[in-house]
Amino acid sequence: MTPDWYRVSNVAEVPSPSLLVYPERVAENVRRMIAMAGGAARLRPHMKTHKMPDLIRLQLGMGVTKFKCATIAETEMVAGAGAPDALLAYQPVGPNVGRLLALAQKFPGTKFSAVADDADAIRALGAAFAAAGRSLDLYLDVDVGMHRTGVVPGAKAVELYRLIASTPGLRAAGLHVYDGHNHVTDLAQRTAQCEREWASVLTLRTDLQAAQLTVPNIVAGGTPTFPIHAKRADVECSPGTCVLWDFGYGEKLPDMDFLPAAILLTRVISKPGENRLCLDLGHKAVAAENPHPRVKFLNLPAAEAVMQSEEHLVVETAQAKEFAVGDVLYGVPRHICPTVALHSFVTTVRDGKADGRWQVTARERQLTV
């Protein structure tokens, strides 16, 4: 790749702030994901990173057929893009039970599944699907240390899995194991922690099988533990950020070889001081949940953020005099997933030229159901 691979020849046609996506680099990241997993069938990428049907279709064209989602809207978008398998990795409660059922009825060509960790939620799902004469594949959500959702391996986990297996309208699909708390930079230490926590999953599977309960599948991990779980022949891996990548994981996980494929384009809109530039890149254009730097500029690496509001980002740099109002900066976000959700569309860039748009369809909370 050339050092200035990110530059857009027809940048005068691109409004700012904008999110640029480079499909060739996306495809290369998917190829690397497939190679790491040992085949496309081992992958169930989390699409909450990108939320775009065009990107789902790109992955389908490369042999990826299973996807993981966080919202009903994401699940509907995946099905609408033609994916044959969609897992809602978020326990459906309240109206979302009926919405998931509506999706199963609307898209008969897609196999839907979900996760659960609560007895009442399991019964509600079973009742809804049984009443409609349907059956839902349901995974037990397992907590191996993040303490956000899931049930800790042990007697309660066996009891809940037995409830899934015995509830009309449900099929026990296996275990969902997300270890998003493990993002240790050192690969050896990250691996050691992952293996310690995985031991409890293996014990749980053995206990379930001893109780005559089948465990058809295990969906494991996110992006940081992807290279570790990829070595297990009997699990599906569900990385997400790898598809677009960002500098947060790029710095934190140096062992993972993926390409930044989504770049923020911003312009200088004011020069409020000798060493200051004001950019049109506020909280509404780049995820603000992390401290600065929230974006690293490829063509101004020495810029230091000093102020940010809804529509503005002020940076200090000794190179300020080299920039005029209207000049363009290109930046890699720290956290790409919530950054994508701030944009209704992305501009695609091929061969150095902005050539189209992809809608960020699933940034909406509701599509049709």
Beta strands, then each sheet from edge to edge (+ up, - down):
strand 1: 18-21
strand 2: 66-69
strand 3: 85-88
strand 4: 111-116
strand 5: 136-142
strand 6: 170-177
strand 7: 217-220
strand 8: 236-237
strand 9: 262-273
strand 10: 276-279
strand 11: 295-297
strand 12: 304-308
strand 13: 313-316
strand 14: 328-333
strand 15: 345-350
strand 16: 353-359
sheet 1: 11+ 14- 9+ 1- 15- 16+
sheet 2: 2+ 3+ 4+ 5+ 6+ 7+ 8+
sheet 3: 11+ 14- 9+ 10- 13+ 12-
end
